[in-house]
Amino acid sequence: MSTYEEKIGILSQMIAFAQSDHSIKESEYDFIFNVAQTLGVTKKAFDELLGDAPEPVMPKKLGERIVQFHRLLLLMNIDQKQQLSELKKLHEMGFKLGLSPAAIEEVLSEMHKYPNFAIPPKKLIEIFRNHYN
């Protein structure tokens, strides 16, 4: 991750995704806050994003965009329930990240083979690698 703006953008995108059902569950908040801590964003800055999140700044590198898609996938499955609206929103966000629609479809299909729908990073990378080669 290269810039603070990208870090804030990543968190903003995750917050927007979590709010797509009009509220952020405690488990979603905890997950996103853990990502914020990993990125080096303070609690104060993170909590400010909950009130007025800026427009996301997309990561420039493909690998970073795939990691962001994986974070969103994990966030969607944190409650182990997938709503159609969440799946549509995840598709939309994947497209905005510039990811292959076929790869997105394969990931969403493949995740059902794993406990808690948590597709392993190696498998995720393999799927995207196959679609980009």
Secondary structure, DSSP 8 states (H G I E B T S, - for coil): ---HHHHHHHHHHHHHHHGGGSS--HHHHHHHHHHHHHHT--HHHHHHHHHS-------SSHHHHHHHHHHHHHHHTTTS---HHHHHHHHHHHHHTT--HHHHHHHHHHGGGSGGG---HHHHHHHHHHHH-
